[in-house]
């Protein structure tokens, strides 16, 4: 095909299609020229023959303009070309082309008359348009003639008439101006006579007349003079209005309001009034504080007068703080009372207008405006209540926070609280406000005061903990914190919600009549100090609050290094009955009464120390203070939580850290590496089951306590970046265990008695906190209750979890696991016959457990070991023993089926004897050992699944299991596959 095209191109021949159209399909249907039309007409035509030729044309030629005829015809050529056939086919195509051209020419001739007719219509339209243009030109010329001849003459007459009317109006205006000039003189005379209402009335009438002629220069000058006079009157009215802010007078205020009403500026008067009240508040408080500051300074230095109010408040001395606060509240009371009387005047005035019949019905438009004004004034006054009270709160807040009251006496601080409480009562009646700003201010000062107190108590608690020998404090078996003097207030008010619910009822009566009570004179803050002194004595007596001196003496009685005095035992042992003990019971006698009862089949006296009792008493005092200092209830509870946090952290620090106080041959540090040696128990023995590690919840709690409460720098520990002095001030150094407490002696089972007393006293303390939770929950603000819930759920409830890490240290040292590993290493496990006798290491291990059981009984004679404690101890020892067995079996190099049977025999013997020593069921980690022994018999596929499912075993133990099975039922290829599976499991741990 391509050869034919190229040949045609060289010879200059065109394809049949190209002969019809050279460049595009459109040209194939071009209009024939005249000569062609003539030739076509001259040729004889046979319509039927032409139609047959056209019908013979293939449909594809009529498909689309983009149809490539040449390509189509070339593709139709046969493989073998015949010149004769090609010429015949070419002639056929030419005939078809001629027929099509003939048909096109005929169609053009048929449409020729229509073309001529349309051309004639276009020519006619052009003639009509030329005629229309001539008509428009003539019309415009005639309109111009009418304008010049008629319109301009008529408008000139109208303009002259208008000018005449303006001159007539000007004559009237000149006469009015002459009258206004004379009125200005009269207005000046009335101002000199101080006739303000008449002056305002005349001035307004003159302004109304002058506004009509304000376009004249002389009137504009007169108008400005009237405006100046009116402004002068307004200034004098403004001064008179400001005088009502401190001392309200009904007649004076009525005149001022009438003058503003004549001016039509009643709403503006309200705006000015509120501004004056704001200024009066500022000036009043500044003068009161300035007077006390200058009085205390003792000189007439003017530097205080230029100080901002906030800075001035910082110069108030401690002695003058309460008198100045009282005078400040008195002065602010006068301002608020004036505003209260102002609102009363407007309420009564509007009621009189509503009841008085007038011309309001005839002038509905004026009545609507009056109603709008009343509505504005009413809303403005109501809005001003909150605004003025907010200003009062901010001024008092600046005064409260200007002085550090943390060192105030308790009674003085209560007086401050009472004054602010009375001021908040005023605010409640004044505008129904809850006084959030005052509450926040007094809360901050109360928090500052209480934190200073709490800081001292925490330091004392640290001293007690560092001197505590963790010996049992003898109390009755029915001991309850409700018997303590500090918690008697809970018995007086069984439901904390009763007292607050009654108190508002009594105070509400006072609040409702507070303004009416002092309306005629007096001040609600005048007798506050004298009354409060009596109230404070009553409150302190009813709540049983003790002074710091008495508290210190109580703490001295609680010295942990001395025996418990008789009086103290009477306080917390016999307080419920009120009977004094007949004689002092010695500590040895109490110890002798306590038999080996660590299995605990009966209820006994609680385990607690002197320090525990001190913390409980301190919590009681905090709760008493919380009832008095209600604005800081949350902060007090937060400090109560810190007491528990510090006690918990101390117990953990003393007894729960694996790397503190002593390093033993059996006790690893937290940073030791896995491995078997004679000096350390491998870490993975207990990491896999969490034996030696605290729970994640307890770890989070301890981290939070250490970060928020413990001053690591003071303790010589660098746990992180140095904290700021402010942060360190809120923290307490970490306590240190007393040197009298020995935890490294095997005779005392590594201080188990002290550990039991410390841990179980913490658990007892947590139980007392659980008992107090309902009372704390009712006192806690609703918005802060999630904190209390979180404290109980994440801290108090974790106290018992300390048993695990503390008693694990004893369990890790009580049994000689290293000796057992050495004995197991000497056993031959590739025996050929089944043995009926177990190995010696089992008897040695059981003797260790018997010795442990005996020592546990010896400790129980000193201090009662509760059942949960004994269970934890036995569980730890058994788990460590079982892990030691698995580790010993994992050290075996060669083992036969008979050797595995011997392992099972040894373990069953160990379990049988162990069950006689302890009541703990089921035996912990029993399946851990049995599963490892039985894994020896697994096939290759089962072994691979075993490796994936049992990740509690170490990589070394799994690897040894595969190596021992090599040759028996696992080949080398399977061994490589299993070792690769172990490596894949271990890789994420790296």
PyMOL commands that set and color helices and strands:
alter all, ss='L'
color gray80, all
select helices_A, chain A and resi 2-10+16-20+25-29+34-42+47-55+59-62+69-76+83-192+196-213+217-245+250-263+266-297+302-306+309-313+318-355+364-401+410-431+436-467+481-483+485-492+496-512+514-517+528-543+548-557+566-573+587-593+610-628+630-656+684-687+696-708+725-729+752-779+782-794+796-814+817-825+840-862+867-890+897-917+926-937+940-949+955-965+972-987
alter helices_A, ss='H'
color red, helices_A
select strands_A, chain A and resi 710-711+732-733
alter strands_A, ss='S'
color yellow, strands_A
deselect
rebuild
show_as cartoon
